[in-house]
């Protein structure tokens, strides 16, 4: 067990709950200005979080009922690291729909601006709406996407290594053949730290080889312990002990009493059409849940049907943990399942700061997680509640830092120095 | 009409600004109301500091500053970066600079027709989601009126892009676009396409020509604006005396249908 938690926040627009935009008087263009982001970054820093994480889809989604992200995360990193002094930013970017040299230079050239507080979350993009924006009919299949990703990451790291040396790079792989000289130089942390989020076999292999941290989805404690142990053992076999840091997603709705938290959750849910949550559930059961009677269990033939990883929108890793979670709910009605499924992909706790802190401690000490990727119901207020009421409890338990002792994201998450030749100064 | 100058920062000045060197920041702060825009990454090829990231960091720190990101059509990669990605980050700069962002297209290393098509696609993406759609109507549960959001459905010789972009139009309509031109043919192509041109051939003339004034240091930054009056406040378009600009995409298919049936 590491000494302290690694805590990130998944800053999902207005909030993790689809109706978060309806709280307060936010205005339709709040995600395009500074105030919302800066307040959220300051709250993250008050809670001594290590980083703000952004997912990313290079495609438009219907803004009703849930407004998606309207800004690109690498650009947001420049704003947030200027507004806050310590917290880092981990930006998702696709290895399927970027140019490896352009992205390597953009990431490192942004890391320089952040003072060494940038992370790159490597995603291969399974959203079927993306390919048409890039002139191709459909996304490559999962196996191909991960072969591309492995070569893409190798190319990016070659450019970053060149930045530490004389700038000259050359890489010849299965998909990318690049050679040239980069004008970019190493950042205060060498180069951005690497995160990975896919839970499929090839995703976990990539994480074991290169990632400093992983975003996972874990719904049950035993499976989380097993997956973390296996992943870190695989990384240790590649000479990377203690890595990657495993941070499962954790959705939170915080109230001063259990009743208050539940009322807040119910209020937010009542503002969203019923079929929103059913749609999310449909993705993981591989069946249109809107066609199922709400007051009956999900038919066994649906839950037990073989699952084709290329035919469904959800990630493979998520499907595996969901299979365990649903076993305990085979007798529950669809209505009950949908309510418990409020994380739409992550575990959810609706409760008091004490209950949340106890749960985090339990998972951390059990070896199920190095920390968490927190998803608050609404930003910035959910994160402010966390900073003011959960952070002190975690500190009292001795599992969360009391001050920032580091200046780079690499040091904050304990990723260790960059290997290779000495970095060129300035 | 005389426009406030566009100052093109050298790599040394960009590195100093990225490192938040007090002298460089102070010079920029005192010059910010007199310059038209600071141009970052205007040199050929990639930049040591990312122009969009530095532009966002600087405009957040220096009130009123406008920034133009150079090499908007290649960013110095291996030349294969997609217009969808470029449209996003250039529009991000415009959003996060609060309507004071611009894009300088180098138009180098590829046929003119490809540059023209790329800029056309990027501008259509910039205009595919009208900001006015963001109504946030709590009573009706409607965040955005989706009947203005269009797929661009561009299919051309060089690019095929479905759209729409995932970011609405900027406070100034769309980012100010500038193209470097070195031939009469390129100048003619820029006529309907672009806000301003930088002429790389002294024999060319255009009403919309602007000059990039190189600045290498804090001292050069200060002297470049010495004696100038304060420029117009507001968006970069207002500052440069350019009209608000949009493309009419009403003939394109709706991306999400109407907000409510």
Interface residues (C-beta under 8 A of the other chain):
Chain A: X19 X21 X22 X26 X27 X28 X29 X32 X33 X34 X57 X58 X59 X60 X61 X62 X63 X64 X65 X66 X67 X68 X69 X70 X71 X72 X74 X75 X76 X77 X78 X79 X81 X82 X83 X97 X98 X99 X100 X101 X102 X103 X105 X106 X109 X110 X112 X113 X114 X132 X133 X134 X135 X178 X180 X182 X183 X184 X185 X271 X426
Chain B: X11 X15 X18 X19 X45 X46 X47 X48 X49 X50 X52 X53 X54 X56 X57 X60 X61 X74 X75 X76 X77 X78 X79 X80 X81 X82 X84 X85 X88 X89 X92 X93 X95 X96 X98 X128 X129 X131 X134 X135 X136 X138 X141 X142 X143 X144 X146 X149 X159 X160 X161 X162 X163 X164 X165 X166 X167 X168 X255 X256 X259
